[in-house]
Amino acid sequence: MSYVIEARGLVRRYPADGSPIRAVDGVDLVVEAGEAVSVMGPSGCGKSTLLHLLGGLERPDEGELRLGGVRVDGLSETRWAVFRRRNVGFVFQAFHLVDELTAVENVELPALLVGMGRREARHRALELLERLGVAERAGHLPDHLSGGERQRVAVARALVNEPLIVLADEPTGNLDSRATGEILRLFGELHKAGQAVLVVTHDARVASTADRLFTMRDGAIVGQTRLGADTPVAGLFADLADLGSER
Amino acid sequence: MRWSAMGAGARLAARNLRHRPGQALLLLVTLTIATGVLGVAMSLYGSADAAWDRVWRATGGFDVGVGVYHGPDQPGDRALVAELRRRAVQLARAPGVAEVSGPSNSLSGSIRIRGGTEDLSAEVVDPNTADTPLVTSGRWLGDGGGIVLESGLAAAVGASPGDTVTIQGRPFPVRGVAMTAAGRYPLYRPAQIWVTPQTAAAMRDLGMREDGFALAIRLVDPNQAEAFIATHQEFEVSDPSSSVTSFLETAQQRRAASHSDLDGMTDTLFAAGILIAILTVATASVLVAGRMAARIRQVGTLKAVGVTPRQVALVLLVEHLAIAVVATTIGLGIGRLLAPAIAGTSVSLLGRPEPPPLTWSRIGAVAAVAFAVVLLGTVRPALRGIRQSTLRSLDAGPRPPRRPGRLAGLAARAGVPVPGVLGLRSAWRRPGRLLTNATGLALGVAVIVVALGLRESLDLLQLRPTEPGQATADAAVAALYDQIRGIIFATGGLLLLLAAINAWIVATLAARDAARNQAVMRAVGATPRQTVTSLVVSQLVACAIAVVAGIPLGLGLWSVIDGGDLPPVRVPATSLVLLAAAVPIAFAALVSVPARLLARRPIAPLLTYE
């Protein structure tokens, strides 16, 4: 079996007044090629930290991490960056577009970083923006785009180098219901196209688009559900409510 | 405003200073550079006066000096000189005159010095007169001839009592060395000696000719010297067809003329101090603007709970005025400490330099500059920050750009690597800071160009062959300009230091502004080195503007100075190229430090930074 993500015993501690807080506490997690995975949990359960660990934005204190079969937890900052630009695409709740670059420049940035020619990078970026329905906004700065448009640009940026995995952190957290619907449709399409996606969210509608759902509490994965067309989404909400009340 | 509110404002200001000592220290350092230079200028101004006054008193100095000089080989002027001598005798009998010395005649000749000859004026005096210069070694003229050398000349010739000097090709024994309030060789020219009538006769036989006479008048009321001169203006002749020059001068005028080299240094220091103060306005402005950006949320919170904009402005003003007071005190202290050492390099001093007393007007002048810097630097950014709506203040963050930069677009099309293009994109994000940075650096570069020109010119001066009768003229000019060159180099260095502080502050603030963007770039695969490059390039734009503007500005300033006593010289192109290369390299090294510090920080927390 080929895994795009294979995490074993990941631990991330933060210093605190007393003993350190274990934000991620011994997480084991695998994601297969083409699989869509959701991680749900209440605020502060460590799901964003887990996503940061998986993408190399933070370093684990313990544990092993392999992406596409490559051991990455010990990589230097520079090697991680080079690995990330080819193999990981990020989508953030706050979009995190470079605000001095236009939409198309934001999308082509990772392509240019991997050494793609300018023309090819621009062509690829425009193609993706076209596919995501924001081609007419290509020359605009992020400040002039709506929330939904910004997130679509962010998704295009995440996809430009055809990464092993797209890591999305609350991708609909800052969007209105219409834009949320558009992004959900987009993630559905990505999934159908065989793109491996890991989404952390507390929105059950987003979580329900995945093949598997992990639930987190106090830094640990406490449950795993394989989702199908007949899985009741309401049940997911109930699980979350239970987790919240236990905290 | 009520006392309770003022007290609260002062307490808050003190707390803010304690909580942000780095920023306060930076402002203090930059402000102290300005007040320190002005303090030195202030202490230097008049530091030769006390020594001059002592010599003037010891030699029974004149209240009004009368002088007549003419070319020794111009017999056609004899009638006019005789007429002036008659008028001088009348002057000596004028109302208000208490005592008169002279007229004493002088002879013109030459003295051998350093393998060349130097024009010489021998004042013929009665060996038994009570009005003598201040003898500092040996003895005054007596029976048996010989000469007394003016102290500056004795130092230049390297002669002491008992030695001989060669005048008109013949050796004359040196009886003594003396100081005079007239001035000190080589700044005061021609070289001065005193001789008896007997020695003068021997000198006439050697070809020396009379070239004028002098009269020293002491008044019943010394304060009337200027009025006396105004009453007797007919004595002063200005006939361009004649070689005769006659003049009346007060002791104060002579004192001021006796140390023109120190005046040159003082003027240069004042100019430097003002230039540095102007730059400090920029530094203070950037610091306060940056501080407002960092505190804007806090200001918003204060406003939300009912603190008025005026009270917020008051707190900021109190903080910075406190820094201005400390900078004034340190600056004046530095002035008192350094001025004697700087004045000691003067060739015109008649003794040990003494800084004049620290009067309230002198303290006030330095304090006024410091306060003006603080007010000009603080008020605008503070008001801009305070005037923002409370809601916007609470939602603070770097302002997003309004349109994509064209320069970056061109650079991208020209194949500039991605980090460079990104750097160019963010360069214009804070145009005010960019221009402040560029202005400071440009002034520093311009002053260094002037100093380079002076160095070349002085080197040339030392190689220039001396003219007859001017053996040490170039040396005197070199000595004077060497001091000024030192000050200009130091000023250039201080300006560059200030520019470096400015650049550091701006780069640190830029790093703070760029933190989120840099983290995003790293998240999508940019390496730490690429993000550092991007930030450094964004700052290098200011440096490029500074070099492009500063070098022509410096060359322009040099062309103005170049017209004086110095040999005309072009600043070598190699020096300019080196300067144009060295400044950006040093600048890049400096601004890369905050960029590297930022690149070392973990990405995830930066992504949430606002």
Interface residues (C-beta under 8 A of the other chain):
Chain A: T49 H52 G55 L57 E58 R59 E77 T78 A81 V82 R84 R85 R86 F90 F92 A94 H96 L97 V98 D99 E100 L101 T102 E105 L109 P110 L112 L113 V114 R118 G139 L141 P142 D143 R157 N161
Chain B: P400 P401 R402 R403 P404 G405 A412 R413 G415 V418 L422 R425 S426 R429 R516 N517 A519 V520 M521 R522 A523 V524 G525 A526 T527 P528 R529 Q530 P602 I603 A604 L607 T608
